[in-house]
């Protein structure tokens, strides 16, 4: 048996150290390469997810209104910086609505795309909608150039030096963890928050990575524009609401006295009578006419007449209960609806309060004081009439009979004395 040549300790130590060092560095290099690749894969996936969400957010109006031209313009703005190879937009039924495929230039691009499909086999998708109703979804794939550049760079680094590869992978992993994952996660979280809450006053934080910082600036600009548009829309809605409220009030109230007008009286009395039929209670009605109003108007002028009507309106308003209703019927005529009315004494008590309130003279604009009186006719639902127009006519008949008895009189409708003609009203019981 041939004897092997002896080997020195120094050689063994150096050889062992070399083998251990080489194995360790190779293992660390491969481990760091895998970690770096995983981090880059996460970055690529999150970048595509963010691009998908941003495109879904910005392209939702185009899909809603079936505007493919606007969607293509938006895709042209997104494709370049995001390095996207394919974009597909699907409607809510899952039918492909629009597709974009970036041009492939030579073997390198085709290889990069095959590598991307091999390593990231699931495309990034995002729903398109307003947060409550989903209109469709957008799906996109990267062109793989980032992945391919990383693979080539790693291979060259391994061939040049195991040590340099270990350092490069370590530095790259640290850079991905600290510089890429954090701002991308922040942008993704902000996108979800804005999409769910529709609050456009939020802003993305600046990043030390140029591309991500530019994306954050663009995203902040988009949020600023959306916030401005939202403010304009809210202001427009507020103006419309105030205008509608003003128009509604003007259509239902008398411009001089501010009291409900004849139309409002018809609506209110219809509702009160309908409720009275259901709950079986009485409704009282007082028809009021000012005495000598035409004479006062002719002697003191229209300004005095208007002031007199306003003062009478205020005194009538202060005389009724919160549940009662007073309206200007027209000219110097007013109507009070007493609801609910427990007994016939309620009308007597109210007419007495009105008389007391009119004991004080009214001061006219020119300084004169004038004593006024009113004549009142009353009627009660359902004893005297069971419709809106019928109840008003009953009180009106009673008021004219009170006029014949003398100014300042109060007369309650009497069926045997006051004969009413059939109601010339619509089938719903409204005022004719």
C-alpha positions in Angstrom: 0.0 0.0 0.0 1.4 3.3 -1.1 1.9 5.8 1.6 0.5 9.2 1.1 2.7 12.2 1.3 2.5 13.9 4.6 0.6 17.2 4.9 1.6 20.0 7.1 -0.6 21.4 9.9 -0.3 24.8 8.4 -1.6 23.5 5.1 -4.5 21.7 6.9 -5.4 24.7 8.9 -5.3 27.0 5.9 -7.1 24.4 3.8 -9.8 23.9 6.5 -10.1 27.7 7.0 -10.5 28.2 3.3 -13.1 25.4 3.0 -15.0 26.6 6.0 -14.7 30.2 4.9 -15.8 29.4 1.4 -18.7 27.2 2.5 -19.8 29.8 5.0 -19.5 32.7 2.6 -21.3 30.7 -0.1 -24.1 29.7 2.3 -24.3 33.3 3.5 -24.2 34.5 -0.1 -27.0 32.2 -1.2 -29.0 33.0 1.9 -28.6 36.7 1.4 -29.4 36.3 -2.3 -32.6 34.5 -1.4 -33.4 37.1 1.2 -32.7 39.9 -1.3 -34.7 38.2 -4.0 -37.6 37.7 -1.6 -37.5 41.3 -0.6 -37.4 42.4 -4.2 -40.2 40.1 -5.0 -42.2 41.6 -2.2 -41.3 45.1 -3.5 -42.3 44.2 -7.0 -45.6 42.6 -5.9 -46.4 45.6 -3.6 -45.4 48.1 -6.4 -47.7 46.3 -8.8 -50.4 46.2 -6.1 -50.0 49.9 -5.4 -50.1 50.7 -9.2 -53.2 48.5 -9.6 -54.9 50.3 -6.7 -53.9 53.7 -8.0 -55.1 52.8 -11.5 -58.3 51.4 -10.1 -58.9 54.5 -8.0 -58.1 56.9 -10.9 -59.8 54.9 -13.6 -63.1 54.2 -11.8 -64.9 57.2 -13.5 -63.7 56.0 -16.9 -65.1 52.5 -16.3 -68.3 53.9 -14.8 -69.0 56.0 -17.9 -67.5 53.5 -20.4 -64.8 55.9 -21.5 -62.0 53.8 -23.0 -60.2 56.8 -24.4 -59.8 58.3 -20.9 -58.7 54.9 -19.6 -56.0 54.6 -22.3 -54.7 58.1 -21.5 -54.5 57.2 -17.9 -52.7 53.9 -18.7 -50.2 55.9 -20.8 -49.4 58.0 -17.8 -48.9 55.0 -15.5 -47.1 52.5 -17.7 -43.7 54.2 -18.1 -42.7 54.9 -14.4 -44.3 51.7 -13.2 -42.6 49.4 -15.8 -45.8 47.6 -16.6 -46.0 45.0 -19.4 -49.7 44.1 -19.3 -52.9 45.8 -18.0 -56.4 44.2 -18.2 -59.6 45.9 -17.1 -62.6 43.8 -16.5 -66.2 44.9 -15.9 -68.4 43.6 -13.1 -69.4 40.5 -15.1 -65.8 39.6 -15.5 -65.7 40.4 -19.2 -62.5 42.0 -20.4 -63.3 45.6 -21.1 -59.8 46.9 -22.0 -56.3 45.4 -22.4 -52.9 46.9 -22.8 -49.7 45.1 -23.7 -46.4 46.9 -23.7 -44.1 46.3 -26.7 -41.4 43.7 -26.3 -37.9 44.8 -27.7 -35.8 41.7 -28.4 -34.8 38.7 -26.4 -34.0 40.6 -23.2 -37.5 41.9 -22.8 -39.1 38.5 -23.6 -36.8 36.7 -21.2 -37.6 39.3 -18.5 -41.3 38.8 -18.9 -40.9 35.0 -18.8 -38.9 35.3 -15.6 -41.6 37.6 -14.1 -44.3 35.0 -14.9 -42.1 32.2 -13.4 -41.3 34.0 -10.2 -44.5 36.1 -9.7 -47.1 33.9 -11.3 -50.1 35.9 -9.9 -50.9 39.3 -11.4 -51.6 42.3 -9.2 -55.3 43.0 -9.0 -57.5 45.7 -7.5 -61.2 46.3 -7.4 -62.7 49.3 -9.1 -65.6 51.0 -7.4 -66.7 53.6 -4.8 -66.1 51.4 -1.8 -69.7 50.1 -1.7 -70.4 49.0 -5.2 -67.8 47.1 -7.3 -67.8 48.1 -10.9 -65.0 45.8 -12.0 -61.3 45.1 -11.4 -57.9 45.9 -12.9 -55.1 43.4 -13.3 -51.6 44.2 -14.3 -48.1 42.5 -14.6 -44.6 44.0 -14.4 -42.3 43.8 -17.4 -39.8 41.9 -15.3 -36.9 44.1 -16.1 -36.2 44.9 -12.4 -36.2 41.2 -11.6 -33.9 40.3 -14.5 -31.4 43.1 -13.7 -31.2 41.8 -10.2 -30.6 38.2 -11.3 -27.8 39.3 -13.7 -26.2 41.5 -11.1 -26.2 38.7 -8.5 -24.6 36.2 -11.0 -21.8 38.6 -11.9 -21.2 39.4 -8.2 -21.0 35.7 -7.4 -18.4 35.1 -10.2 -16.3 38.1 -9.2 -16.1 37.6 -5.5 -18.0 35.6 -2.9 -17.1 38.3 -0.3 -18.4 41.1 -2.5 -21.6 39.1 -3.2 -22.2 38.7 0.6 -21.6 42.3 1.2 -23.8 43.4 -1.7 -26.6 41.1 -0.7 -26.4 42.2 2.9 -26.5 45.9 1.9 -29.2 45.4 -0.6 -31.4 43.5 1.9 -30.9 46.2 4.4 -31.8 48.8 1.8 -34.9 47.0 0.7 -36.1 46.5 4.3 -35.5 50.1 5.4 -35.9 52.2 2.2 -38.5 50.3 0.1 -40.8 48.2 2.2 -41.7 50.9 4.8 -42.7 53.7 2.3 -44.5 51.3 0.0 -46.4 49.9 3.0 -47.2 53.4 4.1 -48.5 54.3 0.6 -50.5 51.1 0.4 -52.1 51.8 3.8 -52.8 55.4 2.8 -54.5 54.2 -0.4 -56.7 51.8 1.5 -57.6 54.5 4.0 -58.5 57.1 1.4 -60.5 54.5 -0.7 -62.5 53.4 2.4 -63.1 56.8 4.1 -63.2 59.0 1.0 -61.2 61.6 3.1 -58.9 63.4 0.6 -57.2 65.6 3.2 -54.6 62.9 4.0 -51.1 63.1 2.5 -48.3 60.7 1.9 -45.0 61.1 3.8 -41.8 61.9 1.7 -39.4 59.1 1.0 -35.6 58.9 0.6 -36.1 56.8 -2.6 -36.5 59.0 -5.6 -39.1 57.0 -7.4 -41.2 56.4 -4.4 -40.9 60.1 -3.4 -42.1 61.1 -6.9 -45.0 58.6 -6.6 -45.9 60.1 -3.2 -45.8 63.7 -4.7 -48.1 62.6 -7.6 -50.4 60.9 -5.2 -50.5 63.9 -3.0 -51.3 66.1 -6.0 -54.1 63.8 -6.9 -55.5 63.9 -3.4 -55.3 67.7 -3.4 -57.3 67.9 -6.6 -59.9 65.4 -5.3 -60.1 67.3 -2.0 -60.7 70.6 -3.9 -63.4 69.0 -6.1 -65.0 67.5 -3.0 -65.1 70.9 -1.3 -66.6 72.5 -4.4 -69.3 69.8 -4.6 -70.1 70.1 -0.9 -70.4 73.9 -1.2 -72.6 73.5 -4.3 -74.8 71.1 -2.4 -75.1 73.4 0.5 -76.1 76.3 -1.8 -78.7 74.1 -3.5 -80.1 73.0 -0.1 -80.4 76.6 1.2 -82.0 77.7 -2.1 -84.5 74.8 -1.9 -85.3 75.6 1.7 -85.8 79.3 0.8 -88.0 78.5 -2.2 -90.0 76.0 -0.1 -90.6 78.6 2.7 -91.5 81.3 0.2 -94.0 79.0 -1.5 -95.7 78.2 1.8 -95.5 81.5 3.7 -97.0 84.9 3.3 -94.2 87.4 2.4 -95.7 90.3 4.5 -96.6 88.6 7.8 -94.4 85.5 7.6 -97.4 83.4 8.5 -98.3 80.2 6.6 -100.3 81.1 3.5 -103.5 79.6 2.1 -101.8 76.7 0.4 -99.9 75.7 3.5 -103.2 76.0 5.5 -104.8 73.5 3.1 -101.9 71.0 3.5 -101.9 71.3 7.3 -105.6 71.1 7.7 -105.8 68.0 5.5 -103.2 66.3 7.6 -104.9 67.3 10.9 -108.3 66.1 9.7 -106.8 62.8 8.5 -105.3 62.3 11.9 -108.5 63.3 13.7 -110.4 60.7 11.7 -108.0 58.0 12.8 -107.6 59.0 16.4 -111.2 60.3 16.9 -110.6 63.8 18.2 -112.2 67.2 17.3 -110.6 70.0 15.3 -111.6 73.6 15.8 -111.3 76.3 13.2 -111.7 80.1 13.7 -112.2 82.4 10.7 -111.1 85.9 11.5 -111.8 89.2 9.6 -110.5 92.6 10.7 -113.2 95.2 11.1 -112.9 98.5 9.1 -109.7 97.4 7.4 -110.5 99.0 4.1 -111.5 102.3 5.9 -108.2 102.2 7.8 -106.2 101.5 4.6 -107.9 104.4 2.7 -107.5 106.8 5.5 -103.9 106.1 6.7 -102.4 104.5 3.7 -101.2 101.1 2.6 -98.1 101.3 4.9 -100.4 101.6 7.9 -102.5 98.8 6.7 -99.5 96.5 6.3 -98.2 97.4 9.7 -101.7 96.6 11.1 -101.7 93.2 9.5 -98.2 92.4 10.8 -99.1 93.5 14.3 -102.3 91.4 14.2 -100.3 88.4 13.0 -97.9 88.7 15.9 -100.7 88.9 18.4 -102.6 86.0 16.9 -99.3 83.9 17.0 -98.7 84.8 20.6 -102.3 83.9 21.6 -102.4 80.3 20.3 -100.9 77.1 21.8 -97.8 75.4 20.3 -100.0 72.7 18.8 -102.3 75.2 17.1 -101.8 76.7 13.7 -102.5 80.3 12.3 -102.4 81.3 8.7 -103.1 84.3 6.6 -106.1 83.3 4.4 -105.9 86.4 2.2 -106.3 90.2 2.6 -107.3 90.9 6.2 -108.6 87.3 6.7 -106.9 84.9 9.0 -107.6 81.3 10.0 -106.7 79.5 13.2 -106.7 75.7 13.4 -107.1 74.3 17.0 -105.8 70.8 17.2 -106.5 68.7 19.1 -109.6 70.2 20.6 -110.8 68.6 23.7 -114.2 70.4 24.1 -116.2 73.3 22.7 -114.8 75.6 25.5 -111.3 75.5 23.8 -112.5 77.9 21.1 -114.2 80.2 23.6 -111.0 80.4 25.6 -108.9 81.1 22.5 -111.2 83.8 21.2 -111.2 85.5 24.6 -107.4 85.4 24.6 -107.4 87.1 21.2 -109.8 89.7 22.4 -107.6 90.5 25.3 -104.5 90.7 23.1 -106.3 93.3 20.9 -107.3 95.6 23.8 -103.9 97.4 23.5 -104.0 100.0 20.7 -101.8 99.5 17.6 -99.2 102.2 16.9 -99.1 103.1 13.2 -95.8 104.1 11.4 -96.7 107.8 11.5 -97.2 107.6 15.2 -100.9 107.4 15.6 -102.4 104.8 17.9 -105.4 102.9 16.6 -107.8 100.6 18.3 -108.9 97.6 16.2 -111.5 94.9 16.5 -112.0 91.6 14.7 -115.0 89.5 13.9 -114.7 85.7 14.2 -116.7 82.7 13.0 -116.0 79.2 14.4 -116.7 75.7 13.2 -115.8 72.2 14.6 -114.8 69.0 12.8 -116.6 66.6 12.4 -119.8 68.2 13.8 -120.1 71.0 11.3 -118.2 69.7 8.3 -115.9 66.7 7.6 -113.7 68.1 4.8 -111.1 70.8 4.6 -113.1 73.1 2.3 -116.3 72.3 4.1 -114.9 73.2 7.5 -113.5 76.5 6.2 -116.7 77.5 4.5 -118.6 76.7 7.7 -116.4 79.0 9.7 -116.7 81.6 6.9 -120.5 81.5 7.0 -120.4 81.9 10.8 -118.1 84.9 10.4 -120.4 86.6 7.9 -123.3 86.0 10.3 -121.2 87.6 13.1 -120.6 90.6 10.8 -124.3 91.0 10.4 -124.7 91.0 14.2 -122.1 93.7 14.7 -118.4 94.3 14.7 -116.3 92.4 17.2 -118.9 89.5 17.4 -118.0 85.8 17.6 -120.5 83.3 16.1 -120.3 79.5 16.0 -121.6 77.7 12.9 -125.2 76.5 13.3 -126.4 73.9 10.8 -130.0 75.0 11.1 -129.1 78.6 10.3 -126.0 78.4 8.1 -126.8 76.3 5.0 -123.7 75.0 3.2 -123.7 74.1 -0.5 -121.9 70.9 -1.6 -118.1 71.1 -1.5 -116.7 72.4 -4.8 -113.5 70.6 -4.0 -111.2 67.9 -5.3 -111.8 64.3 -4.3 -108.9 64.5 -1.8 -110.7 67.1 0.3 -108.3 70.0 -0.5 -109.1 73.6 -0.9 -110.9 74.6 -4.1 
